[in-house]
């Protein structure tokens, strides 16, 4: 059932993961059209800690109990990557709208199954790429649509950092760990967004590489460093990089026939600037501070209330999963 337009969306959170405790739950409390209604965890100790930090109307030991709560409209899923598919489908079967952390599924087949389940249950599903809700990305799109770069010929995008928490689930292959699933999916998503803009079909998810190649270094069953190369039918070539074993680098550049755009801190919502180079001239484009998690939640909640799709759609999510599948296959074949 679609809630009335004038009622706040009541949210449940499946799991007290770090991203939930530090980013999404605080954003739910800031959101103007949402209420943090319930938290579920398999660990009662985590619920106790969470309750001491937030005033949570309801807590549940176990995720099924939360999904049976008729007062909850939507759920946020920050569980390990290998659990996204099962709990998204189960939430859909209970009639809950779902905002699920990236990557939505471990492969394109899972994404198709999850999408079909949500369509059958008539609930809204979105992959939580919160960076798409920043002023930084809005400014990138403005430059692309303004035509100042000319035809886009090359994109280089990186997201790496030293992962120094040995207990992190990101080290565990059985949970869907690895740098590509954790942070490499961001450069892939960004490249896809720019490629759609370059093709004149923003948000369509239609721009797909005609060929890919990839290299990675694996340790403990996961990739600790990854680089992929993609060639598009338009003549665009794009490179994506991720990793856990080197110093932090969050950066992208878009190179066209007329200019170059540099995007530091590509996926963050901090203030700063983009650097636009046209011939010998350099111009700084100011970027304002954003509240990416709140904006993501508010857009998703508005989509539920209006019955319209959210700003970030499933066509791009499926495209991302398909490209990830191809890159993994290419790296494995080396």
Protein Blocks (a to p, Z undefined) as FASTA:
>chain_A
ZZdfkbccddddehjafklmmmmmmmmmmpmkbccfbdcdfblklmmmmmmmpccfbace
djklmmmpmkbmbdcdfbdfklmmmmmmmmmmnopacdddddfblbfklmmmmmmmmmmn
opacddddfklmcfklmmmmmmmmnomnopafbdcdddddddfbfkbmklpmknopajkl
mmmmmmmmmmmmmmmmmnopghklmaccfbdcdddddeehiafbdcdddddfkopacddd
ddfkbccddddddddfkbccddehklbcbdcdddddehjbccddddddddfklmmmmmmm
mmmmnopacfbdfklmmmmmmmmmmmmmmmmmZZ
